[in-house]
């Protein structure tokens, strides 16, 4: 998400890392009970506290931590199924 790693012919040549998003996709129960998984704790913290990203990404310097935090999201399979019926047949 943060690096320009696209290879020629990959279809991502024009991707701008500054405009890239990160979305975690999980079952809805993990988002409802975020403390049930370590990434639930981290996602909540990264979304609400940009300094947590700075703390955990110590190899990065001079980042727009607030902007990065705003580009992180959490999607659930149930929302995908509602938007596109049949997308997640295992939920039925």
C-alpha positions as CSV (number, residue, x, y, z in Angstrom):
1,X,0.0,0.0,0.0
2,X,2.8,2.4,0.8
3,X,5.3,1.5,-1.8
4,X,5.2,1.9,-5.6
5,X,5.9,-1.8,-6.4
6,X,3.9,-2.2,-9.6
7,X,5.7,-4.0,-12.5
8,X,5.2,-3.0,-16.1
9,X,2.2,-5.0,-17.5
10,X,0.8,-5.7,-14.1
11,X,-2.1,-3.3,-14.5
12,X,-0.9,-1.2,-11.6
13,X,1.6,1.0,-13.3
14,X,-0.4,4.1,-12.6
15,X,-1.2,3.3,-9.0
16,X,-0.3,6.1,-6.7
17,X,0.6,4.8,-3.2
18,X,-0.6,8.1,-1.7
19,X,-4.1,7.3,-3.0
20,X,-4.1,3.6,-2.1
21,X,-6.5,2.2,0.5
22,X,-6.1,-0.7,2.9
23,X,-9.2,-2.7,3.8
24,X,-9.4,-5.6,6.2
25,X,-12.1,-8.1,5.1
26,X,-13.4,-10.4,7.8
27,X,-16.6,-12.0,9.0
28,X,-18.9,-9.6,10.7
29,X,-18.5,-11.2,14.1
30,X,-14.9,-10.2,14.2
31,X,-15.8,-6.6,13.7
32,X,-18.6,-6.7,16.2
33,X,-16.1,-8.3,18.7
34,X,-12.8,-6.8,17.7
35,X,-11.0,-7.9,20.8
36,X,-11.4,-11.5,19.8
37,X,-8.5,-11.1,17.4
38,X,-5.2,-9.2,17.6
39,X,-5.9,-7.5,14.4
40,X,-9.1,-6.2,15.8
41,X,-7.3,-4.4,18.5
42,X,-4.8,-3.0,16.0
43,X,-7.3,-1.9,13.4
44,X,-9.3,0.1,15.9
45,X,-6.1,1.7,17.2
46,X,-4.7,2.4,13.7
47,X,-8.0,4.0,12.6
48,X,-8.4,6.2,15.6
49,X,-4.7,7.0,16.5
50,X,-2.3,7.8,13.7
51,X,0.6,7.7,16.2
52,X,0.0,4.0,16.6
53,X,1.0,3.5,13.0
54,X,4.1,5.5,13.6
55,X,4.9,3.4,16.6
56,X,4.5,0.1,14.8
57,X,6.0,1.2,11.4
58,X,9.4,2.3,12.9
59,X,11.2,1.7,9.6
60,X,9.1,4.4,7.9
61,X,10.1,8.1,8.2
62,X,8.4,11.3,7.2
63,X,5.0,9.7,6.6
64,X,1.6,11.5,6.6
65,X,0.4,9.3,9.5
66,X,-3.0,11.1,9.7
67,X,-3.6,10.7,6.0
68,X,-2.5,7.0,6.2
69,X,-4.9,6.4,9.1
70,X,-7.8,7.8,7.1
71,X,-7.1,5.3,4.3
72,X,-7.5,2.3,6.5
73,X,-10.9,0.5,6.7
74,X,-12.7,-2.6,7.8
75,X,-15.2,-4.4,5.5
76,X,-17.2,-7.4,6.4
77,X,-18.4,-10.3,4.2
78,X,-22.0,-9.6,5.2
79,X,-21.9,-6.1,3.7
80,X,-20.5,-7.5,0.4
81,X,-23.3,-10.1,0.3
82,X,-25.9,-7.4,0.9
83,X,-24.5,-5.2,-1.9
84,X,-23.9,-8.1,-4.3
85,X,-26.2,-11.1,-3.4
86,X,-24.4,-14.3,-4.1
87,X,-20.9,-12.8,-3.6
88,X,-20.4,-14.8,-0.4
89,X,-22.4,-18.0,-0.8
90,X,-21.0,-19.6,2.4
91,X,-23.0,-17.0,4.4
92,X,-26.3,-18.5,3.4
